[in-house]
């Protein structure tokens, strides 16, 4: 089992949403999604875990790696709706991450004016897609 992802950008803020299970077999795919994030958008990145059914310790470490990659590019990573018990196994050099109860709370914390949305997603993304905005599939 792997993950599916959707990445949405708006001026000054981005959201990377995951669905599925972030385990050892999904770490590489997650790293690829983070690559999309690094190459596109600006400002803070909210990692929306609403659709995540769970994550392994390795998956959690992959999130910490993503936080470091984004920090190195000057972009903080924030978490929304972390699964199950709310734990995150950070590595020693993991940047501090703001944790929000859900995506709506995370978006409200940034009070963005909306602006133009752009969206990319994996082929089997199970959630709704933003329409009729431009969309590329990855």
N, C-alpha and C positions, 0 to 999 in steps of 0.2 A: 504494500500500500504506500502511496506517495501523497504529495500535496498538490493542490492547484492554487494558483495565485492570480490576483488582480492588482494592478498598480494604477493609481489615479493621481494626477497632479493638478494642482491649481496654483495660482500665484502665491509663492511664499510658503507652501505646505504640500506635503505628499502623503498618501496613504497606501501602504502595502497590505493587502488583505490575504489571509491564508485560509484554506479549507482542507480538511483531511487530518492526517497524523504526521507530525514532524518527528520522525524517527531516523535511524541510521540510513535507511534507503532513500530518504527525502532530503538529506542534508545538501547533496550536490545540486538538486533542483532549486532548493531554497537559495543557495549561493548564486545560482544563475539569476534568480529573481532580484536578489540584492544588487547584482551587476546592472540590471536595468535601472534600479533606483539610483545607483552611483552615477550613471551616465545621463540621467534625466532629472528634471525638477530642481527645486531649490528649497532651502529652509528645512525646518524640522520634518522628520519622517515618523508617521504614526504606523506602528505595526499592529494591524487589526487582527486579533486572534479569535474573533467571534465565531468563525466557522471551523476552528481547530478543535478536533475531538480529543486531542492530547498531544503530549510531547515527551520524548525520552530525555535523559540527561544529556545525550549527544545532541539532540535537537535544541535544547536550552543553551548548550555551549555554542551552537551555530548562531543563535540569536546574539550571544555575547560577541562573537566574531563579527557579526553584521554591525553591531554597535561600534566596534573599533574601526571598521572600514568606513562607516559613515562619519565618525568623529574625525578621522584623518582627512576627510573631505570637507570638514567644517559644518557637518550636519548632525544634529543630535537625533537619537532614536528614542521614541516614546512607545510604550506598550499600552494596548487597550484590550480589555476582556481576556486576561490571561486564564488559561484553563485550570480546572480542578481546584487544587488546594492553594493556588496563588503563589506557589513557590517558583523561584528562578535560581538555578545553580550558576552563579556568575564565576568567571575565572578571576584570578587575582588582579588583572589589569583591565577589567571590564569598566567602561565608563558608566557613570551613574545614569539611570534611566528613570524618567517619570512614568508612573504606572497609573492608568485611568481605569475606572470601573467598567466602562464600555466606550464604544466609538463615539456616541453622541456627546458624552462628557469630554472626550479628547478634542473633538472638533469645536465644542463650545469654548474650551480653554484658549483656543486660538482666534476665535471671533473673526474668521476670515470673511471677506465680503463676497465670497463665492468666486466670481471671475470665471474665465474659461477653464473647463475641465478637459483633460486629455486622459485616455485610458488605454492600457494594454493588459492582456490577460492570457493565461494558458488556455489551450484548446478546450479543456473540459471544465472550465470554471463553472461551478454549480449555481452561483448567485446571479442576481440581476446585473445587467450591464447598464451603464449610463448611456442613454440614447437621447437625441440623435447626435451626440458629440462625436468628433473623429475618434476612431479606435483602430489600433493595430493589434494583431494577434502575434504572440511570441511563444 
